[in-house]
Amino acid sequence: MTVCIFASSSSRINKEYASAASSLGLLLATAGMDVVFGGGGIGLMGKLADAVLENGGRITGVIPSFMKDEGWDHSAVSKMIVTTDMAERKKQMFAMANAIVALPGGVGTLEELTEAMTLKQLGLYHGPIIILNTQNFYKSFIEFLEHMVSGHFLRSEHKGMWEIATTAEEVMILLREHEDWHQDPRSIARI
């Protein structure tokens, strides 16, 4: 299984988030799962990659050329795919992924997570989407998703597109126990 991780590149965040990213990297590596991530060397991306590498795991970075030129890539990740832009980066990451996990992050992480949800809603992606809700980071976002459902912008069935974990250990359980969400997502995509 190849798990795509979306995560913050900020180096100024609470250490609890970094600890969760490191724990997940260790668990993915020891479980023998491949990891694909945004290629960054700092923040939660860096912590995750460090943990995967330190525990003998396999990790691939996908980074746009302008970020590499700025020196934002993780220097110890030997398999680094360089793309022309952000859109190609996401497309490459989605193509490689059997599962998606969103760690806490900024607008880039949120945009990646919501695109994954959109692709799943349209039947263009079928794997799990797991939100790692460390320190209740995604509380407001989850409430907003519920608001979309109650306002009929999403069907109640769409709540099955994503799963929520509070720890790295719970992420691993959800990855192992994942069942397909819907046989024909397009049949309920139109509200």
N, C-alpha and C positions, 0 to 999 in steps of 0.2 A: 504494500500500500504506500502511495505517495501522499503525504499530508502537506498541504499548502498552508503556510502560516502568514497571516497579515498582522502587523504589529507596529507599534510606535518606533520612531527613530530618535525620540527625544532622550537626551542624557540627563535631564533635569527632573525626572519623575520619582515618586515615592519608591523606596527600596522594596516594598512588598510586591510591586508589579514586576520588578527585576527578578525577585526570588521565584515568582510563579513562572516566568519565562524560562529561567534556568532549570527549574523542576521539570517543566514540559520537555525541554530539550533533552534532558537526561532520560526521561521515560520513553520518548520516541526513539532515541538511540538504542537503549537497551532492549526495546521491543523489536528492533530490526526494521523499523519503518523508515522509508526515505522521506526527506524533508526538502521542500522548496520554499524559498522565502525571498523577500525583496532585495537581498544582497547587501544590506547596510551593516556597517561595522559598529554602530553605537546604539544606545537605547535598548529597547526590548528585542529588536532584531539582532543586535550584537550579542546580548546575553543568551538568547536562544541558540544562536550559531556556536558560540563558545562552548555551551553545554553539550551540544550535539557532537562537536569535534573532540572535546575532552573525553567523551565516552565512546569513541570509536564509531560514531554514526555516520551516515551518508547524507550530505546536504548540498543542495544546488542553489546558488544565488541567481537572481534575475534582476538586472539593474540597467536603467537607461544610460546611454553613453555620456550624457551631460553630468550625471551623478558620479560616474566613474572618473570623469575628467576632473571633478571637484575633489576627488579622493574620499568619497563617502562610502566606498565599497569595503567589505570585510576582507582584510588582507590575507587571512589564513584560510579562506574558502577557496579551494583549488578549482572547483567547477563553478565558473561564473559565466553566465550567458549575458552578453551585452546587447541591448535592444536599441532601436533608433529613438523610441519615445516611450512615454508612460502607457499609452494604449497598447502598444506591442508588448510591453512588459506584462500587463495584466492578461492579455490574450495568451501569452506563453505560459504564465503561471496556471491559468485555468486549464489549459490543454494538458498540463502535466499532472494535475491533481485528481486523486480519487476521493479526497476529503479536504475540507476547508475549516480552519480554526482561526477565529479572530481574537487576538489578545487586545487589551486596551491600546488605544491609539488616537491619533488626531483625525483631521478631515480626510486624509488619504486612506487611512485604515477604514474609516466609516464608508467612504466611497467604494472601496473594494468589497466590503461586507455587503453593502446594499446591491452592488452589481451581482454578486454571487446569488443573493436572494432572488433578484430579477431573473437571472438565467434559470434558476431552479423552478420558479413560478411558470416559466415558459417552456419547461421541459428540455432546456438546452444544457443543463447540468443535473446530475442525478445523485451525487454523493451527499454525505452529511455536511451540514453547516453548523459548526459548534461555536458558540459565543462563550469565551472564558471571562466570566463576570467577576474578576478579581476585585476584592474590596468594594463590591457592588458598583463598579465603574459604569456598567451599562444600564443601571436602573432606569434612568430617564429615557434612554433609547427603547428599552423593553416596554415601558409604559406608553411611549409614542406608538410603537407597533400595535399595542392593544387598542390605542385610540383610533388607529387606522381601521382595525377590525370593527370596532363599535360604530364607526362612521361609515362602514360599508365601502371603504377603499381597498380592503382586503377581505376575503372570505374567512370565516372562522377556520376552515380547513387549512388555510395558508399558515396558520400558526404551527403546523406540523413540519414546515420547511426548515426550521431551525431548532436547535436544542441549546440549552443553557447549562453550563457547568460553573462551579465556583472554585474548583481546584484542578490542578493538572491531572491528578489521579482520576477525577470524574471525567475529564476529557478522554482519557484512555479507555475508560469503561464505555463511554458513548461511541468511540471509534470502533471498538470490538463488537458492540451489540447493535450497531446501526441496522435498521430495516428500511427498505424503500418507503418513501413518503407517500407517493401516489402513483398508480399505474399509468394514468393519463393526465398529467398536469395541465395540458392545454384545454382539456374539457372543462376545467374550472378556472382557467386564467381570466376569462372574460367575466366581469362581475354583472 
